[in-house]
Amino acid sequence: MINTEPNSPKASSKDMGSDEQRQLEKQSEKERGEPTIQELIAICKEALGDEVEADFEGMDLPEAIGYAYTLLLESGENPDELLAEKGFLEAE
C-alpha cells in the first residue's frame, strides 16, 4: 500500500495536489541552498519597487527568472550581474 499523506516522505508527487507539490519543491530548494522565488522577488522589489511582487503570482522558478530578467533589462538594470550575484544565473 502506498502512503499518500502529503507530508510523508514516501508520498509520490503525483499523489499530491499542485499546491502541496510546489510547497515541497520550495522546501527542497531552501534545504539545498538554492535561490527561491521569494529571493528573486526581493531583488526585483529592491530595483523596481514593491508593485512587481504581484506579477510573479503562480510562476515556477524558471519562468520567474526569465520574467525578472526581462523586467530588470527593460528598466535599465543589469540583470546578468544582479541575478548572477544572488545565484540565479551562472557568472561568466
PyMOL Python script that loads the backbone (N, CA, C, O; Angstrom):
from pymol import cmd

cmd.read_pdbstr("""\
ATOM      1  N   MET A   1       0.841  -1.187   0.000  1.00  0.00           N
ATOM      2  CA  MET A   1       0.000   0.000   0.000  1.00  0.00           C
ATOM      3  C   MET A   1       0.885   1.248   0.000  1.00  0.00           C
ATOM      4  O   MET A   1       1.864   1.318   0.743  1.00  0.00           O
ATOM      5  N   ILE A   2       0.548   2.209  -0.814  1.00  0.00           N
ATOM      6  CA  ILE A   2       1.303   3.455  -0.925  1.00  0.00           C
ATOM      7  C   ILE A   2       0.773   4.452   0.088  1.00  0.00           C
ATOM      8  O   ILE A   2      -0.436   4.647   0.216  1.00  0.00           O
ATOM      9  N   ASN A   3       1.691   5.079   0.803  1.00  0.00           N
ATOM     10  CA  ASN A   3       1.318   6.123   1.754  1.00  0.00           C
ATOM     11  C   ASN A   3       1.074   7.397   0.960  1.00  0.00           C
ATOM     12  O   ASN A   3       1.986   7.907   0.309  1.00  0.00           O
ATOM     13  N   THR A   4      -0.136   7.910   1.008  1.00  0.00           N
ATOM     14  CA  THR A   4      -0.471   9.098   0.218  1.00  0.00           C
ATOM     15  C   THR A   4      -0.603  10.361   1.046  1.00  0.00           C
ATOM     16  O   THR A   4      -1.127  11.363   0.559  1.00  0.00           O
ATOM     17  N   GLU A   5      -0.143  10.336   2.280  1.00  0.00           N
ATOM     18  CA  GLU A   5      -0.178  11.550   3.090  1.00  0.00           C
ATOM     19  C   GLU A   5       0.825  12.539   2.521  1.00  0.00           C
ATOM     20  O   GLU A   5       1.982  12.172   2.313  1.00  0.00           O
ATOM     21  N   PRO A   6       0.425  13.789   2.260  1.00  0.00           N
ATOM     22  CA  PRO A   6       1.309  14.771   1.630  1.00  0.00           C
ATOM     23  C   PRO A   6       2.600  15.034   2.393  1.00  0.00           C
ATOM     24  O   PRO A   6       3.623  15.312   1.768  1.00  0.00           O
ATOM     25  N   ASN A   7       2.590  14.959   3.694  1.00  0.00           N
ATOM     26  CA  ASN A   7       3.787  15.268   4.468  1.00  0.00           C
ATOM     27  C   ASN A   7       4.683  14.060   4.662  1.00  0.00           C
ATOM     28  O   ASN A   7       5.756  14.175   5.255  1.00  0.00           O
ATOM     29  N   SER A   8       4.267  12.921   4.180  1.00  0.00           N
ATOM     30  CA  SER A   8       5.042  11.706   4.317  1.00  0.00           C
ATOM     31  C   SER A   8       6.135  11.671   3.261  1.00  0.00           C
ATOM     32  O   SER A   8       5.884  12.012   2.105  1.00  0.00           O
ATOM     33  N   PRO A   9       7.348  11.265   3.639  1.00  0.00           N
ATOM     34  CA  PRO A   9       8.425  11.197   2.655  1.00  0.00           C
ATOM     35  C   PRO A   9       8.175  10.145   1.582  1.00  0.00           C
ATOM     36  O   PRO A   9       8.794  10.205   0.520  1.00  0.00           O
ATOM     37  N   LYS A  10       7.279   9.174   1.828  1.00  0.00           N
ATOM     38  CA  LYS A  10       7.022   8.130   0.855  1.00  0.00           C
ATOM     39  C   LYS A  10       5.916   8.497  -0.121  1.00  0.00           C
ATOM     40  O   LYS A  10       5.674   7.756  -1.074  1.00  0.00           O
ATOM     41  N   ALA A  11       5.251   9.596   0.085  1.00  0.00           N
ATOM     42  CA  ALA A  11       4.190  10.005  -0.833  1.00  0.00           C
ATOM     43  C   ALA A  11       4.821  10.477  -2.132  1.00  0.00           C
ATOM     44  O   ALA A  11       5.783  11.245  -2.114  1.00  0.00           O
ATOM     45  N   SER A  12       4.289  10.026  -3.250  1.00  0.00           N
ATOM     46  CA  SER A  12       4.842  10.457  -4.528  1.00  0.00           C
ATOM     47  C   SER A  12       4.229  11.792  -4.929  1.00  0.00           C
ATOM     48  O   SER A  12       3.166  12.174  -4.439  1.00  0.00           O
ATOM     49  N   SER A  13       4.912  12.495  -5.824  1.00  0.00           N
ATOM     50  CA  SER A  13       4.430  13.812  -6.231  1.00  0.00           C
ATOM     51  C   SER A  13       3.102  13.723  -6.973  1.00  0.00           C
ATOM     52  O   SER A  13       2.318  14.671  -6.934  1.00  0.00           O
ATOM     53  N   LYS A  14       2.831  12.608  -7.648  1.00  0.00           N
ATOM     54  CA  LYS A  14       1.555  12.504  -8.350  1.00  0.00           C
ATOM     55  C   LYS A  14       0.396  12.249  -7.398  1.00  0.00           C
ATOM     56  O   LYS A  14      -0.763  12.378  -7.793  1.00  0.00           O
ATOM     57  N   ASP A  15       0.687  11.884  -6.139  1.00  0.00           N
ATOM     58  CA  ASP A  15      -0.349  11.700  -5.130  1.00  0.00           C
ATOM     59  C   ASP A  15      -0.760  13.025  -4.508  1.00  0.00           C
ATOM     60  O   ASP A  15      -1.785  13.083  -3.828  1.00  0.00           O
ATOM     61  N   MET A  16      -0.007  14.072  -4.715  1.00  0.00           N
ATOM     62  CA  MET A  16      -0.247  15.356  -4.057  1.00  0.00           C
ATOM     63  C   MET A  16      -0.857  16.358  -5.030  1.00  0.00           C
ATOM     64  O   MET A  16      -0.712  16.229  -6.245  1.00  0.00           O
ATOM     65  N   GLY A  17      -1.536  17.351  -4.481  1.00  0.00           N
ATOM     66  CA  GLY A  17      -2.050  18.446  -5.287  1.00  0.00           C
ATOM     67  C   GLY A  17      -0.917  19.359  -5.702  1.00  0.00           C
ATOM     68  O   GLY A  17       0.174  19.283  -5.138  1.00  0.00           O
ATOM     69  N   SER A  18      -1.153  20.215  -6.672  1.00  0.00           N
ATOM     70  CA  SER A  18      -0.093  21.086  -7.176  1.00  0.00           C
ATOM     71  C   SER A  18       0.410  22.063  -6.116  1.00  0.00           C
ATOM     72  O   SER A  18       1.600  22.377  -6.094  1.00  0.00           O
ATOM     73  N   ASP A  19      -0.467  22.552  -5.239  1.00  0.00           N
ATOM     74  CA  ASP A  19      -0.023  23.457  -4.178  1.00  0.00           C
ATOM     75  C   ASP A  19       0.901  22.742  -3.203  1.00  0.00           C
ATOM     76  O   ASP A  19       1.913  23.299  -2.778  1.00  0.00           O
ATOM     77  N   GLU A  20       0.556  21.522  -2.852  1.00  0.00           N
ATOM     78  CA  GLU A  20       1.391  20.756  -1.927  1.00  0.00           C
ATOM     79  C   GLU A  20       2.734  20.436  -2.560  1.00  0.00           C
ATOM     80  O   GLU A  20       3.770  20.517  -1.901  1.00  0.00           O
ATOM     81  N   GLN A  21       2.721  20.072  -3.839  1.00  0.00           N
ATOM     82  CA  GLN A  21       3.958  19.759  -4.537  1.00  0.00           C
ATOM     83  C   GLN A  21       4.844  20.998  -4.628  1.00  0.00           C
ATOM     84  O   GLN A  21       6.055  20.910  -4.423  1.00  0.00           O
ATOM     85  N   ARG A  22       4.253  22.147  -4.934  1.00  0.00           N
ATOM     86  CA  ARG A  22       5.005  23.393  -5.022  1.00  0.00           C
ATOM     87  C   ARG A  22       5.640  23.737  -3.678  1.00  0.00           C
ATOM     88  O   ARG A  22       6.776  24.206  -3.627  1.00  0.00           O
ATOM     89  N   GLN A  23       4.902  23.502  -2.588  1.00  0.00           N
ATOM     90  CA  GLN A  23       5.420  23.774  -1.246  1.00  0.00           C
ATOM     91  C   GLN A  23       6.622  22.879  -0.950  1.00  0.00           C
ATOM     92  O   GLN A  23       7.618  23.343  -0.394  1.00  0.00           O
ATOM     93  N   LEU A  24       6.534  21.594  -1.319  1.00  0.00           N
ATOM     94  CA  LEU A  24       7.653  20.681  -1.108  1.00  0.00           C
ATOM     95  C   LEU A  24       8.860  21.081  -1.950  1.00  0.00           C
ATOM     96  O   LEU A  24       9.997  20.973  -1.490  1.00  0.00           O
ATOM     97  N   GLU A  25       8.623  21.543  -3.180  1.00  0.00           N
ATOM     98  CA  GLU A  25       9.722  21.992  -4.028  1.00  0.00           C
ATOM     99  C   GLU A  25      10.419  23.200  -3.415  1.00  0.00           C
ATOM    100  O   GLU A  25      11.647  23.278  -3.430  1.00  0.00           O
ATOM    101  N   LYS A  26       9.648  24.144  -2.877  1.00  0.00           N
ATOM    102  CA  LYS A  26      10.229  25.318  -2.221  1.00  0.00           C
ATOM    103  C   LYS A  26      11.064  24.896  -1.024  1.00  0.00           C
ATOM    104  O   LYS A  26      12.158  25.417  -0.809  1.00  0.00           O
ATOM    105  N   GLN A  27      10.544  23.945  -0.240  1.00  0.00           N
ATOM    106  CA  GLN A  27      11.269  23.461   0.930  1.00  0.00           C
ATOM    107  C   GLN A  27      12.573  22.797   0.492  1.00  0.00           C
ATOM    108  O   GLN A  27      13.609  23.000   1.124  1.00  0.00           O
ATOM    109  N   SER A  28      12.535  22.010  -0.579  1.00  0.00           N
ATOM    110  CA  SER A  28      13.730  21.348  -1.081  1.00  0.00           C
ATOM    111  C   SER A  28      14.761  22.355  -1.568  1.00  0.00           C
ATOM    112  O   SER A  28      15.957  22.171  -1.341  1.00  0.00           O
ATOM    113  N   GLU A  29      14.313  23.423  -2.237  1.00  0.00           N
ATOM    114  CA  GLU A  29      15.231  24.462  -2.704  1.00  0.00           C
ATOM    115  C   GLU A  29      15.957  25.092  -1.533  1.00  0.00           C
ATOM    116  O   GLU A  29      17.169  25.303  -1.591  1.00  0.00           O
ATOM    117  N   LYS A  30      15.229  25.393  -0.474  1.00  0.00           N
ATOM    118  CA  LYS A  30      15.839  26.008   0.701  1.00  0.00           C
ATOM    119  C   LYS A  30      16.836  25.065   1.349  1.00  0.00           C
ATOM    120  O   LYS A  30      17.909  25.494   1.775  1.00  0.00           O
ATOM    121  N   GLU A  31      16.492  23.770   1.431  1.00  0.00           N
ATOM    122  CA  GLU A  31      17.383  22.793   2.043  1.00  0.00           C
ATOM    123  C   GLU A  31      18.671  22.651   1.247  1.00  0.00           C
ATOM    124  O   GLU A  31      19.738  22.454   1.828  1.00  0.00           O
ATOM    125  N   ARG A  32      18.586  22.748  -0.081  1.00  0.00           N
ATOM    126  CA  ARG A  32      19.775  22.622  -0.918  1.00  0.00           C
ATOM    127  C   ARG A  32      20.533  23.935  -1.034  1.00  0.00           C
ATOM    128  O   ARG A  32      21.617  23.974  -1.616  1.00  0.00           O
ATOM    129  N   GLY A  33      19.986  24.994  -0.496  1.00  0.00           N
ATOM    130  CA  GLY A  33      20.630  26.290  -0.583  1.00  0.00           C
ATOM    131  C   GLY A  33      20.431  26.963  -1.928  1.00  0.00           C
ATOM    132  O   GLY A  33      21.142  27.912  -2.261  1.00  0.00           O
ATOM    133  N   GLU A  34      19.471  26.482  -2.703  1.00  0.00           N
ATOM    134  CA  GLU A  34      19.192  27.083  -3.998  1.00  0.00           C
ATOM    135  C   GLU A  34      18.355  28.341  -3.815  1.00  0.00           C
ATOM    136  O   GLU A  34      17.596  28.453  -2.853  1.00  0.00           O
ATOM    137  N   PRO A  35      18.494  29.288  -4.742  1.00  0.00           N
ATOM    138  CA  PRO A  35      17.692  30.511  -4.659  1.00  0.00           C
ATOM    139  C   PRO A  35      16.203  30.192  -4.777  1.00  0.00           C
ATOM    140  O   PRO A  35      15.814  29.225  -5.431  1.00  0.00           O
ATOM    141  N   THR A  36      15.392  31.005  -4.145  1.00  0.00           N
ATOM    142  CA  THR A  36      13.946  30.808  -4.165  1.00  0.00           C
ATOM    143  C   THR A  36      13.261  31.960  -4.893  1.00  0.00           C
ATOM    144  O   THR A  36      13.868  33.002  -5.142  1.00  0.00           O
ATOM    145  N   ILE A  37      12.002  31.759  -5.226  1.00  0.00           N
ATOM    146  CA  ILE A  37      11.230  32.823  -5.872  1.00  0.00           C
ATOM    147  C   ILE A  37      11.143  34.039  -4.955  1.00  0.00           C
ATOM    148  O   ILE A  37      11.182  35.174  -5.428  1.00  0.00           O
ATOM    149  N   GLN A  38      11.024  33.812  -3.652  1.00  0.00           N
ATOM    150  CA  GLN A  38      10.948  34.933  -2.716  1.00  0.00           C
ATOM    151  C   GLN A  38      12.218  35.781  -2.777  1.00  0.00           C
ATOM    152  O   GLN A  38      12.146  37.007  -2.694  1.00  0.00           O
ATOM    153  N   GLU A  39      13.374  35.141  -2.921  1.00  0.00           N
ATOM    154  CA  GLU A  39      14.630  35.890  -3.049  1.00  0.00           C
ATOM    155  C   GLU A  39      14.664  36.659  -4.370  1.00  0.00           C
ATOM    156  O   GLU A  39      15.156  37.786  -4.429  1.00  0.00           O
ATOM    157  N   LEU A  40      14.146  36.048  -5.411  1.00  0.00           N
ATOM    158  CA  LEU A  40      14.080  36.708  -6.713  1.00  0.00           C
ATOM    159  C   LEU A  40      13.166  37.930  -6.654  1.00  0.00           C
ATOM    160  O   LEU A  40      13.494  38.988  -7.193  1.00  0.00           O
ATOM    161  N   ILE A  41      12.028  37.776  -6.001  1.00  0.00           N
ATOM    162  CA  ILE A  41      11.096  38.898  -5.838  1.00  0.00           C
ATOM    163  C   ILE A  41      11.759  40.026  -5.056  1.00  0.00           C
ATOM    164  O   ILE A  41      11.575  41.198  -5.382  1.00  0.00           O
ATOM    165  N   ALA A  42      12.522  39.682  -4.035  1.00  0.00           N
ATOM    166  CA  ALA A  42      13.207  40.701  -3.234  1.00  0.00           C
ATOM    167  C   ALA A  42      14.187  41.506  -4.087  1.00  0.00           C
ATOM    168  O   ALA A  42      14.288  42.722  -3.929  1.00  0.00           O
ATOM    169  N   ILE A  43      14.904  40.842  -4.983  1.00  0.00           N
ATOM    170  CA  ILE A  43      15.830  41.538  -5.884  1.00  0.00           C
ATOM    171  C   ILE A  43      15.062  42.522  -6.763  1.00  0.00           C
ATOM    172  O   ILE A  43      15.468  43.673  -6.924  1.00  0.00           O
ATOM    173  N   CYS A  44      13.957  42.061  -7.324  1.00  0.00           N
ATOM    174  CA  CYS A  44      13.161  42.915  -8.215  1.00  0.00           C
ATOM    175  C   CYS A  44      12.513  44.063  -7.456  1.00  0.00           C
ATOM    176  O   CYS A  44      12.448  45.183  -7.961  1.00  0.00           O
ATOM    177  N   LYS A  45      12.035  43.791  -6.251  1.00  0.00           N
ATOM    178  CA  LYS A  45      11.419  44.858  -5.453  1.00  0.00           C
ATOM    179  C   LYS A  45      12.444  45.931  -5.113  1.00  0.00           C
ATOM    180  O   LYS A  45      12.135  47.122  -5.129  1.00  0.00           O
ATOM    181  N   GLU A  46      13.659  45.505  -4.807  1.00  0.00           N
ATOM    182  CA  GLU A  46      14.719  46.464  -4.476  1.00  0.00           C
ATOM    183  C   GLU A  46      15.045  47.349  -5.680  1.00  0.00           C
ATOM    184  O   GLU A  46      15.265  48.550  -5.529  1.00  0.00           O
ATOM    185  N   ALA A  47      15.074  46.762  -6.857  1.00  0.00           N
ATOM    186  CA  ALA A  47      15.430  47.510  -8.059  1.00  0.00           C
ATOM    187  C   ALA A  47      14.248  48.253  -8.679  1.00  0.00           C
ATOM    188  O   ALA A  47      14.427  49.322  -9.263  1.00  0.00           O
ATOM    189  N   LEU A  48      13.040  47.694  -8.556  1.00  0.00           N
ATOM    190  CA  LEU A  48      11.904  48.220  -9.313  1.00  0.00           C
ATOM    191  C   LEU A  48      10.737  48.709  -8.470  1.00  0.00           C
ATOM    192  O   LEU A  48       9.850  49.386  -8.990  1.00  0.00           O
ATOM    193  N   GLY A  49      10.713  48.387  -7.197  1.00  0.00           N
ATOM    194  CA  GLY A  49       9.608  48.810  -6.336  1.00  0.00           C
ATOM    195  C   GLY A  49       8.705  47.650  -5.943  1.00  0.00           C
ATOM    196  O   GLY A  49       8.726  46.586  -6.561  1.00  0.00           O
ATOM    197  N   ASP A  50       7.916  47.881  -4.904  1.00  0.00           N
ATOM    198  CA  ASP A  50       7.068  46.840  -4.319  1.00  0.00           C
ATOM    199  C   ASP A  50       5.987  46.310  -5.250  1.00  0.00           C
ATOM    200  O   ASP A  50       5.535  45.177  -5.086  1.00  0.00           O
ATOM    201  N   GLU A  51       5.570  47.104  -6.215  1.00  0.00           N
ATOM    202  CA  GLU A  51       4.437  46.709  -7.050  1.00  0.00           C
ATOM    203  C   GLU A  51       4.709  45.490  -7.927  1.00  0.00           C
ATOM    204  O   GLU A  51       3.760  44.888  -8.430  1.00  0.00           O
ATOM    205  N   VAL A  52       5.961  45.105  -8.128  1.00  0.00           N
ATOM    206  CA  VAL A  52       6.262  43.968  -9.002  1.00  0.00           C
ATOM    207  C   VAL A  52       5.952  42.617  -8.361  1.00  0.00           C
ATOM    208  O   VAL A  52       5.865  41.611  -9.065  1.00  0.00           O
ATOM    209  N   GLU A  53       5.784  42.578  -7.054  1.00  0.00           N
ATOM    210  CA  GLU A  53       5.582  41.301  -6.364  1.00  0.00           C
ATOM    211  C   GLU A  53       4.390  40.521  -6.916  1.00  0.00           C
ATOM    212  O   GLU A  53       4.486  39.309  -7.112  1.00  0.00           O
ATOM    213  N   ALA A  54       3.288  41.186  -7.164  1.00  0.00           N
ATOM    214  CA  ALA A  54       2.080  40.507  -7.655  1.00  0.00           C
ATOM    215  C   ALA A  54       2.284  39.897  -9.040  1.00  0.00           C
ATOM    216  O   ALA A  54       1.597  38.940  -9.397  1.00  0.00           O
ATOM    217  N   ASP A  55       3.211  40.434  -9.818  1.00  0.00           N
ATOM    218  CA  ASP A  55       3.455  39.921 -11.164  1.00  0.00           C
ATOM    219  C   ASP A  55       3.973  38.483 -11.165  1.00  0.00           C
ATOM    220  O   ASP A  55       3.820  37.776 -12.161  1.00  0.00           O
ATOM    221  N   PHE A  56       4.579  38.045 -10.073  1.00  0.00           N
ATOM    222  CA  PHE A  56       5.185  36.720 -10.002  1.00  0.00           C
ATOM    223  C   PHE A  56       4.214  35.637  -9.526  1.00  0.00           C
ATOM    224  O   PHE A  56       4.583  34.465  -9.451  1.00  0.00           O
ATOM    225  N   GLU A  57       2.993  36.018  -9.208  1.00  0.00           N
ATOM    226  CA  GLU A  57       1.992  35.082  -8.683  1.00  0.00           C
ATOM    227  C   GLU A  57       1.797  33.893  -9.626  1.00  0.00           C
ATOM    228  O   GLU A  57       1.521  34.074 -10.812  1.00  0.00           O
ATOM    229  N   GLY A  58       1.939  32.695  -9.100  1.00  0.00           N
ATOM    230  CA  GLY A  58       1.680  31.478  -9.856  1.00  0.00           C
ATOM    231  C   GLY A  58       2.802  31.009 -10.767  1.00  0.00           C
ATOM    232  O   GLY A  58       2.640  30.005 -11.461  1.00  0.00           O
ATOM    233  N   MET A  59       3.928  31.698 -10.786  1.00  0.00           N
ATOM    234  CA  MET A  59       5.040  31.297 -11.653  1.00  0.00           C
ATOM    235  C   MET A  59       5.916  30.269 -10.947  1.00  0.00           C
ATOM    236  O   MET A  59       6.062  30.288  -9.725  1.00  0.00           O
ATOM    237  N   ASP A  60       6.498  29.367 -11.744  1.00  0.00           N
ATOM    238  CA  ASP A  60       7.515  28.490 -11.190  1.00  0.00           C
ATOM    239  C   ASP A  60       8.860  29.222 -11.307  1.00  0.00           C
ATOM    240  O   ASP A  60       8.939  30.273 -11.943  1.00  0.00           O
ATOM    241  N   LEU A  61       9.898  28.679 -10.707  1.00  0.00           N
ATOM    242  CA  LEU A  61      11.176  29.392 -10.634  1.00  0.00           C
ATOM    243  C   LEU A  61      11.773  29.716 -12.005  1.00  0.00           C
ATOM    244  O   LEU A  61      12.157  30.865 -12.223  1.00  0.00           O
ATOM    245  N   PRO A  62      11.871  28.765 -12.940  1.00  0.00           N
ATOM    246  CA  PRO A  62      12.455  29.125 -14.244  1.00  0.00           C
ATOM    247  C   PRO A  62      11.686  30.236 -14.967  1.00  0.00           C
ATOM    248  O   PRO A  62      12.291  31.131 -15.556  1.00  0.00           O
ATOM    249  N   GLU A  63      10.367  30.174 -14.920  1.00  0.00           N
ATOM    250  CA  GLU A  63       9.548  31.217 -15.546  1.00  0.00           C
ATOM    251  C   GLU A  63       9.769  32.561 -14.853  1.00  0.00           C
ATOM    252  O   GLU A  63       9.860  33.595 -15.515  1.00  0.00           O
ATOM    253  N   ALA A  64       9.855  32.547 -13.531  1.00  0.00           N
ATOM    254  CA  ALA A  64      10.060  33.772 -12.757  1.00  0.00           C
ATOM    255  C   ALA A  64      11.428  34.386 -13.044  1.00  0.00           C
ATOM    256  O   ALA A  64      11.558  35.609 -13.094  1.00  0.00           O
ATOM    257  N   ILE A  65      12.441  33.552 -13.231  1.00  0.00           N
ATOM    258  CA  ILE A  65      13.779  34.068 -13.549  1.00  0.00           C
ATOM    259  C   ILE A  65      13.754  34.784 -14.896  1.00  0.00           C
ATOM    260  O   ILE A  65      14.303  35.878 -15.029  1.00  0.00           O
ATOM    261  N   GLY A  66      13.125  34.177 -15.887  1.00  0.00           N
ATOM    262  CA  GLY A  66      13.017  34.812 -17.208  1.00  0.00           C
ATOM    263  C   GLY A  66      12.260  36.123 -17.147  1.00  0.00           C
ATOM    264  O   GLY A  66      12.647  37.109 -17.774  1.00  0.00           O
ATOM    265  N   TYR A  67      11.179  36.124 -16.387  1.00  0.00           N
ATOM    266  CA  TYR A  67      10.372  37.337 -16.246  1.00  0.00           C
ATOM    267  C   TYR A  67      11.169  38.429 -15.535  1.00  0.00           C
ATOM    268  O   TYR A  67      11.150  39.588 -15.950  1.00  0.00           O
ATOM    269  N   ALA A  68      11.866  38.056 -14.465  1.00  0.00           N
ATOM    270  CA  ALA A  68      12.675  39.023 -13.719  1.00  0.00           C
ATOM    271  C   ALA A  68      13.781  39.593 -14.608  1.00  0.00           C
ATOM    272  O   ALA A  68      14.059  40.791 -14.572  1.00  0.00           O
ATOM    273  N   TYR A  69      14.402  38.732 -15.400  1.00  0.00           N
ATOM    274  CA  TYR A  69      15.460  39.174 -16.305  1.00  0.00           C
ATOM    275  C   TYR A  69      14.926  40.257 -17.245  1.00  0.00           C
ATOM    276  O   TYR A  69      15.552  41.299 -17.435  1.00  0.00           O
ATOM    277  N   THR A  70      13.761  39.987 -17.825  1.00  0.00           N
ATOM    278  CA  THR A  70      13.150  40.949 -18.750  1.00  0.00           C
ATOM    279  C   THR A  70      12.800  42.261 -18.054  1.00  0.00           C
ATOM    280  O   THR A  70      13.090  43.340 -18.572  1.00  0.00           O
ATOM    281  N   LEU A  71      12.174  42.168 -16.874  1.00  0.00           N
ATOM    282  CA  LEU A  71      11.818  43.385 -16.126  1.00  0.00           C
ATOM    283  C   LEU A  71      13.052  44.231 -15.819  1.00  0.00           C
ATOM    284  O   LEU A  71      13.051  45.446 -16.018  1.00  0.00           O
ATOM    285  N   LEU A  72      14.093  43.578 -15.335  1.00  0.00           N
ATOM    286  CA  LEU A  72      15.316  44.301 -14.967  1.00  0.00           C
ATOM    287  C   LEU A  72      15.962  44.929 -16.200  1.00  0.00           C
ATOM    288  O   LEU A  72      16.401  46.078 -16.155  1.00  0.00           O
ATOM    289  N   LEU A  73      16.022  44.186 -17.288  1.00  0.00           N
ATOM    290  CA  LEU A  73      16.615  44.690 -18.523  1.00  0.00           C
ATOM    291  C   LEU A  73      15.843  45.896 -19.054  1.00  0.00           C
ATOM    292  O   LEU A  73      16.442  46.901 -19.436  1.00  0.00           O
ATOM    293  N   GLU A  74      14.515  45.794 -19.079  1.00  0.00           N
ATOM    294  CA  GLU A  74      13.683  46.888 -19.585  1.00  0.00           C
ATOM    295  C   GLU A  74      13.759  48.137 -18.716  1.00  0.00           C
ATOM    296  O   GLU A  74      13.496  49.241 -19.194  1.00  0.00           O
ATOM    297  N   SER A  75      14.116  47.972 -17.443  1.00  0.00           N
ATOM    298  CA  SER A  75      14.201  49.132 -16.551  1.00  0.00           C
ATOM    299  C   SER A  75      15.603  49.731 -16.505  1.00  0.00           C
ATOM    300  O   SER A  75      15.859  50.661 -15.741  1.00  0.00           O
ATOM    301  N   GLY A  76      16.513  49.197 -17.324  1.00  0.00           N
ATOM    302  CA  GLY A  76      17.859  49.753 -17.386  1.00  0.00           C
ATOM    303  C   GLY A  76      18.836  49.154 -16.390  1.00  0.00           C
ATOM    304  O   GLY A  76      19.971  49.619 -16.280  1.00  0.00           O
ATOM    305  N   GLU A  77      18.417  48.137 -15.671  1.00  0.00           N
ATOM    306  CA  GLU A  77      19.307  47.456 -14.726  1.00  0.00           C
ATOM    307  C   GLU A  77      20.139  46.424 -15.490  1.00  0.00           C
ATOM    308  O   GLU A  77      19.856  46.126 -16.650  1.00  0.00           O
ATOM    309  N   ASN A  78      21.166  45.882 -14.832  1.00  0.00           N
ATOM    310  CA  ASN A  78      21.980  44.830 -15.423  1.00  0.00           C
ATOM    311  C   ASN A  78      21.532  43.487 -14.843  1.00  0.00           C
ATOM    312  O   ASN A  78      22.010  43.091 -13.780  1.00  0.00           O
ATOM    313  N   PRO A  79      20.621  42.779 -15.522  1.00  0.00           N
ATOM    314  CA  PRO A  79      20.100  41.539 -14.954  1.00  0.00           C
ATOM    315  C   PRO A  79      21.160  40.453 -14.812  1.00  0.00           C
ATOM    316  O   PRO A  79      21.099  39.657 -13.875  1.00  0.00           O
ATOM    317  N   ASP A  80      22.133  40.403 -15.727  1.00  0.00           N
ATOM    318  CA  ASP A  80      23.185  39.391 -15.615  1.00  0.00           C
ATOM    319  C   ASP A  80      23.919  39.524 -14.288  1.00  0.00           C
ATOM    320  O   ASP A  80      24.142  38.540 -13.583  1.00  0.00           O
ATOM    321  N   GLU A  81      24.286  40.743 -13.965  1.00  0.00           N
ATOM    322  CA  GLU A  81      25.029  40.995 -12.728  1.00  0.00           C
ATOM    323  C   GLU A  81      24.165  40.737 -11.492  1.00  0.00           C
ATOM    324  O   GLU A  81      24.587  40.033 -10.575  1.00  0.00           O
ATOM    325  N   LEU A  82      22.965  41.302 -11.469  1.00  0.00           N
ATOM    326  CA  LEU A  82      22.094  41.170 -10.300  1.00  0.00           C
ATOM    327  C   LEU A  82      21.691  39.724 -10.038  1.00  0.00           C
ATOM    328  O   LEU A  82      21.712  39.274  -8.892  1.00  0.00           O
ATOM    329  N   LEU A  83      21.330  39.001 -11.073  1.00  0.00           N
ATOM    330  CA  LEU A  83      20.849  37.634 -10.890  1.00  0.00           C
ATOM    331  C   LEU A  83      21.988  36.645 -10.659  1.00  0.00           C
ATOM    332  O   LEU A  83      21.809  35.668  -9.932  1.00  0.00           O
ATOM    333  N   ALA A  84      23.144  36.875 -11.255  1.00  0.00           N
ATOM    334  CA  ALA A  84      24.293  36.001 -11.011  1.00  0.00           C
ATOM    335  C   ALA A  84      24.817  36.186  -9.588  1.00  0.00           C
ATOM    336  O   ALA A  84      25.226  35.223  -8.939  1.00  0.00           O
ATOM    337  N   GLU A  85      24.802  37.416  -9.117  1.00  0.00           N
ATOM    338  CA  GLU A  85      25.271  37.729  -7.765  1.00  0.00           C
ATOM    339  C   GLU A  85      24.497  36.945  -6.703  1.00  0.00           C
ATOM    340  O   GLU A  85      25.061  36.560  -5.678  1.00  0.00           O
ATOM    341  N   LYS A  86      23.219  36.713  -6.947  1.00  0.00           N
ATOM    342  CA  LYS A  86      22.358  36.017  -5.984  1.00  0.00           C
ATOM    343  C   LYS A  86      22.189  34.536  -6.301  1.00  0.00           C
ATOM    344  O   LYS A  86      21.427  33.849  -5.620  1.00  0.00           O
ATOM    345  N   GLY A  87      22.881  34.028  -7.320  1.00  0.00           N
ATOM    346  CA  GLY A  87      22.841  32.604  -7.623  1.00  0.00           C
ATOM    347  C   GLY A  87      21.752  32.152  -8.577  1.00  0.00           C
ATOM    348  O   GLY A  87      21.528  30.951  -8.727  1.00  0.00           O
ATOM    349  N   PHE A  88      21.070  33.088  -9.228  1.00  0.00           N
ATOM    350  CA  PHE A  88      20.021  32.705 -10.171  1.00  0.00           C
ATOM    351  C   PHE A  88      20.577  32.403 -11.554  1.00  0.00           C
ATOM    352  O   PHE A  88      19.979  31.633 -12.306  1.00  0.00           O
ATOM    353  N   LEU A  89      21.703  32.994 -11.893  1.00  0.00           N
ATOM    354  CA  LEU A  89      22.386  32.739 -13.151  1.00  0.00           C
ATOM    355  C   LEU A  89      23.831  32.401 -12.835  1.00  0.00           C
ATOM    356  O   LEU A  89      24.364  32.809 -11.803  1.00  0.00           O
ATOM    357  N   GLU A  90      24.461  31.653 -13.731  1.00  0.00           N
ATOM    358  CA  GLU A  90      25.875  31.362 -13.550  1.00  0.00           C
ATOM    359  C   GLU A  90      26.684  32.558 -14.028  1.00  0.00           C
ATOM    360  O   GLU A  90      26.443  33.093 -15.110  1.00  0.00           O
ATOM    361  N   ALA A  91      27.649  32.971 -13.206  1.00  0.00           N
ATOM    362  CA  ALA A  91      28.518  34.084 -13.587  1.00  0.00           C
ATOM    363  C   ALA A  91      29.472  33.608 -14.673  1.00  0.00           C
ATOM    364  O   ALA A  91      29.933  32.467 -14.663  1.00  0.00           O
ATOM    365  N   GLU A  92      29.757  34.505 -15.608  1.00  0.00           N
ATOM    366  CA  GLU A  92      30.675  34.150 -16.704  1.00  0.00           C
ATOM    367  C   GLU A  92      32.102  34.282 -16.267  1.00  0.00           C
ATOM    368  O   GLU A  92      33.015  34.026 -17.052  1.00  0.00           O
TER     369      GLU A  92
END
""", "prot")
cmd.dss("prot")
cmd.show_as("cartoon", "prot")
cmd.util.cbc("prot")
cmd.orient("prot")
